Structure formats: structure tokens, C-alpha cells
């Protein structure tokens, strides 16, 4: 896959600690189930300038990006407007979004046992949730019908905008993956193999790691130190990760290198990444 998968989390409440982000671990889970992996994540508060610059950067790539939060119609929701600004296009009430939002308002009136008044000021205000950048496509919301939207960027990728509420965002992200990117699923299975190394310093292992990466293009060597692990105590998890077919040879060389330097090795670990 030539493009990467990114995640943007919008909202002051995340950066202030009022709410803990639940999106990133869930998105990693949804991607992993389809043989995909998250490449990066950006967190940005409710600053229109920062949101715009973050989206402008995303639109300039070939990446698949999911943006969670800020697409409502209250004064602190800026994502829809910032997306249009980042793309250099105008905003418009999406015809399909208008239909879906009106359906939701009618459903709500019916549930409350009151008449639906289309021209009531609060109902007119709710239509702003369907004002998207020109050319946007609908992302359906199975929870309450209020849609998200997707926009293609100048770099050939796309940003998919969903609400900040997990109960809405997660099924919407799944819908985008399953309807737009099934051709990418499980296309390049990845795995990693690693070993617990006791009593070693990362600086001493660096030349060894560099030799493995030089000898095996496409393989990444990683070092994950820990000082207070409940089971292994102070140690380094040293390993290789990459395409399933390429990892065994790199792993064998890593084991040989560790043996040559007399490393004190513990348990070995294997994990399929995607």
C-alpha cells in the first residue's frame, strides 16, 4: 500500500484531560482486523488555525485519514469549516445530508409525541450539521442518521470526517473501511519476532541493529527498553518486524548477532501485526 493511514483527534477536552481518547486504540483494532495498520495520529484542540493547518497537511498526501470530532453545529465545532478552508472550496448544505437530518428531526418529534416543525429555529440550526465542503461525500451514521463526510485531497488521498462520539464514530469508520478500501485488506501481512535481552544497553546494541537493517531492506529493527516491567524487570525487547516472508531471515541474523556479543537472552515473542 503506497499510502499510509492516519488519525486526527479534534477537541480541547482531550488535550485538557477532561476526556481520555478512546479512538486511537479502537481504530488500531479495526485496522488490525482487516490486515491494516495505523501509521500516525495527530491531536489538535479547538483552534481553527491549527485544525486547518493539520487538515491541509493531510489533504496534501496520498494517505487515508480519519478525523474524529468537531463536526457538529455549535460555536466550538470548527472542523467542517476548516476542511473547506484547507481545500480552498466553499461550504454548502449537502442535499442527502439535509434529507437525513430532517428524517432524524421527524423521528425525534415522533418519539416525543410532538409535531415536527421544519421551520422552527432550532431545527433550522440543526441543518448546519449537513453543511459540508463542496464536493464532499456522505458517510452514513447508523446511530442517529446525522452523517459525516469524506473529501478527496490534492495529494490523491482522502480525509473521512466522523463525530467525536465513539458510539457513532466507530461504526462509521468501519463503514468507510469496508466500502472504500476492501482491496487493501490483508494485502501485505506483517509480523514481528523479538526477544527479551537482560543487562544490555541500547547504545551497545545500536551497531548490531544497523547491520541487520542494512542487510535486510524492508525490515525494521526495534528496541523497546523497560526499567520496571512486572515480569522481566529491567530489560530491552529487541526484535525485527516486516513482511511475513522476510522476517525469518532477519530474525535468524539477529539471533546470531546476539549470540556473538554474548547477550543474556530470555523469552522470545512473536506477534502478527496485520
N, C-alpha and C positions, 0 to 999 in steps of 0.2 A: 504494500500500500504506500503510495508516494506521499499522501497527505498524512497529517497527524490528527489526533483527536484531542480537543481542548475543552476546558470547562471554565466558565466565568460565573462567579457568585456575586450578586449585587445586593448591597444593603448595609446601612450603618449598624443595624442590630447585630450583625455577625462580627464586625470589627470592634464593636464596643463590648462584646461578650454577653449581651442580653440574650442572645440565642446562639446555640452551638450549630455549626454547619453539619448537616446530615447528608447533603447532596453528594459530596465527593466520594465517601465510601460506597454509597448506593450506585453511583454512576460507574465506579470501578467494578462493582458486582455485575451490573447489567452488561457492561462491555465484556467482561471476562466470560460470561455465559455464552457469548457469541464469538469467542475467539479473538476479541479485540482488546486493546489496552489504552489507558489514558496517558497522554504524553505530558500534559501540563495543566495547571489550574491557576486562575487569577482571581483575587478577591479585591473588590472595589466598593467603596462606600457610595452614598447617595450624592455624589458630586457630578453634575452634568459634564463638566470638563473632563474629569477622569474617566467617566463611563464612555464618553465619545472617543477619547484617545485609545482606550482599550479596545473598543469595537472597531475603530478604524484600522488598528493593527491586525485584528482578527480577520477583517474583510480583505485585507491585502494578501492573505495567504491562501494556499490550496487546502487549508485544514477544514475539518468537520468540528464545529464548535457549538457547545450547548451553553446558553446563557439563562441563568435562573434568577428571577426576581425583578421587581421594578416595572412590571408591565401593566399595573393597574391604572386607575384614573384619579388618584389622589395627588395632592401637590408634591408629595415626596417620591412619586413614581416618575422616573425620567427616562427609562430605558427605551421606550418606543420613539420618543423624540430624538434621543441621542443616536439611535440606529439610523434614523433618516438623515440626521446631520452627518454622520460618519460616511454615509453612502452618497451624500450630496443630492438627495431627492426630497420631494415633498411628502406630506402626510395626507392620507385620505381614509375615509370610512370604507373598509372593505365590505363589499356587498354581501358576501357569505357570512362574514362576522356579524353584520347587522342582523341578519336573519336569525343566527344562533343566539345572539344576545336578547333579541326580542322574544324568542322562544323561551329562554330562561326566565325572563321577566313575567311572561304569561304563566309559566309553571309555578313561579313563586306566588303570584297573585291567587292562583287556584288553590295552592296549598294553604294559604292564609284565609281563604274564603272571602276575598275582596275582589272588586272588579279591576281589570287591567286597564290602566290609563296611560296610553302611549305617550301623551304629551306632558305628563307630569314632570316637573323639573328634575327630580331625582332619576327618573327613567331616561330622560334625555341625556343627563350626565353620564349614565352607565354606558351609553353608546360610545363614549370616548375610549372604552376598553377595546373597541374594534377599529380604532384609528391607527393604521399601520403605515410604514413606509410604502411608497408607490412600488408596485410590483411584488409585494410580499405574498406568500402563500400561507394558507391556513394550516395550523397544527391543531387537530381536534382535541377537545378536553372531555373525557368521558365522565368526569366527576360532576361538572355543573354546566357544561356546554360552552362556557366562555373560552374562546380559542386563544391559542398562542399563534406564533407566526414564524416563518422562515424567510431568509433573504440570501440570495447569492451575492458574493463579493467580487471585487475586481481581480482577485488572485485565483479565482476558479473554485474556491471552497464555498462554504455556506455557514451561516450562524442561525441556530434554531432557538427561538425565544419561548420560554415557558415561565409560569408563575413561580413564586418562591415557596409556595406551599407544597411540601412533599407529596401529599395525597393527590395532588393534581400533576405536579411536575414529573414524577417518576413514570406513570403510565404514558404520559405524552412523549417523554424521551424514548421509551420503548417503542411507541408507535413510529417515531421518526426512524429509529434504527431498523425496524422490521419492514418498513415500507420504502425507505430510500437507500438503504445500504446492505441489503442481504447478500449482495455479490461480494462483499468484503469479509463475510463471516468465515472464520476458521481457514483463511487463505494462507496464512503463514504461521503455523503453530510454533510457539516459543516455549522453551524450558530453561530451567537453571539447575545447576548442581553446585553444592557448596560443602564446606567442611568447617567445623569449629576448630580454631587454632588457639592454643593456650600459650601465654607467655611471650607473645611476639609483639613487635612494634610495627605500626603501619609504614613508617619510613623505611624499615628494613625490608619490607615486602614489596615496596613500590617497584624496584627494578625487575623483580620476578613478574609482577603484573604487567609491566610494559612489554616484556619479552613475549608473554602469551598473546597479548593483543596484536603485536606486530606480526607474529607467526600465523595468527588466525583472524584474518579480516572478517568483519561482520559479527565477531564475538566481543562481548563486553565483559571485562573482569571487574568485580565489585568487592569492596571491603567494607564491612559493617561492624565497627567496634562497639563493645559494650563494657561498662565498668561495674554494673551491679545486676547482672542477669540472675533471676532467682534460681536457675538450674545450673548454669555454667560459670557464674561469677564473671570475673574479668576475662574477656576473650575477644577474638576477632572472627567473624564469619566471613570466610574468603571463598569466592566462587566465580563461576562463569555463567553467562546467560546469552541466549541467542536462538537461532533456528534449531529445531529438534535434530536435524541431520548433522549439524556442525558442532554441537556441544560435546559429544563423546570424545572426539579427538582432542579438543581443547582441555577438557576435564582430565584426560589421561596425562597430558603435558603438565598441567597444574599440579597434579599429584606427584609426578616425577620431580618437579622443581621443589616442591615442599620437602620431599624425601632427601633431596640433595643438600638442602640447607639445614636438615635435621630438625624440622619443625615438630612440635608436640601437638599432634592432631587428635581430635576427638570424633564425635559423631558426624556422619555425612548426611546431607539433606538434599532432597530432590523436590522440585516444585514445578508443575506445569503452569506457565504464565498465561497462555492463550492458545 
